[in-house]
Amino acid sequence: MNGSKKVAFHTLGCKLNLAETSSISRNVAKAGYEIVDFNVEADAYVINTCSVTENADKECRFLIRGILNKSPEALIAVIGCYAQLKPDEISALPGVDLVLGANEKFNLPFHLERIAKKGKAQVHSCSVSEIDFFSEAYTLDNRTRAFLKVQDGCDYTCSYCTIPLARGASRSDSISNVVANAKKIAAKGVKEIVLTGVNIGDFGRTLLPVGSVKNEGESVKNERFLDLIKQLDAIQEIYRFRISSIEPNLLKDEIIEFVASSRRFVPHFHLPLQSGSDSILKKMRRRYTSASFSNRVHKIKQLIPDCCIGVDVITGFPGETEADFLETYHFLNALDISYLHVFTYSERKNTDAPDLGNPVRINERRNRNKMLRILSEKKLRKFYEENMDSSHTVLFEQESKGGCMYGYTENYIKIKSDFDSSLVNQLVPVTLSGFQENGALLFNFNHTHVSEPLLRV
Ligand code: SF4
């Protein structure tokens, strides 16, 4: 396919995938292709896939059928985690022309040059253990906030998780290159950067700067996550850094203390708990107990009382009894946290959890999910009430929805305002005055306009 053609991208899954799609599409544009929206006619469609749940795989297959219906002559390329885990399954799907695993997805421009509609898919992938390099990535599509990849892969072995099989061993960029990328993002006028990866607290343990390949016996130089955030905190051009998600056992006191005193790292932590029952945590092969988890929450709230704390939790893990679930429910109910992301357990191939036996009935998994979502709303309401009449800054986003614009405070409170183009991508000081409920909890605010956008108040 030659370079004047139109290419469209669609991303499934996490912030890391969004960062990678953005970088890959910039490389494709540099190779002379025109990047177009996924909903318009294109010569090639690229799906960057996720495979955390069975639903994610289904969504990819649904998208492929949709493309085939609307543009039967267009080329279809499938990249990312699903492509790495099940290349044969995808290459057998009607209409698929190219399947790129984790080692080849960044070489998409090279492969686009060489594919044609032949009715048989080309597969370029390798065993995940052969992936021994780090590819940098960051988004530049949103004027307000950017996702910056700092780490990839994972060395943990949680019994329900396929990510290490899809992304390989833990590895990370160098601090100097992350800082350089953050400055490139700042040069585009972006005000907030969200640090992303798979297990970002593990940053620096295995260092593979961009372009380097790990040689046998190569010494591992120790750049810690704390060193990274300290250096990023010195970048004047970025107003906010947000840590996307961090394993509780890697959230050391020094990191919390640093964020508490930092003017750029915002008071918002997202912690994967998965279960509040120690016996289930053990079966999941998680690396903390409910007591050490709660200790992290207390430490955060002690140093940063208005900090927003989000928590991931899985319902219906094999062997989770009613009592285990209620233990999780009461544990979360007692914790001073702000919201939950609730996932229903789904069996994944090549993971150990399904072999544990005692599967929980699907309906029951979903009922438990529903109960925790209700609890999450209650938590968010309480967190919002605690922030009533407090002063914050809001970073307004460019999108206008129904004549309104939205933004988030530094502690992740969602704010709604009548659309005002002069506020787009501006850090606006506000006092939170009350919230309304129309499906989402949103804050009204008083606009204490000052000349200079404030850093953290
Ligand atoms: S920490 Fe566990 S759940 Fe998270 S990516 Fe690694 S193996 Fe998966």
Residues whose N, C-alpha, C, O or C-beta is under 5 A from the ligand:
A	BS01	SF4	C154 Y156 T157 C158 C161 I163 V198
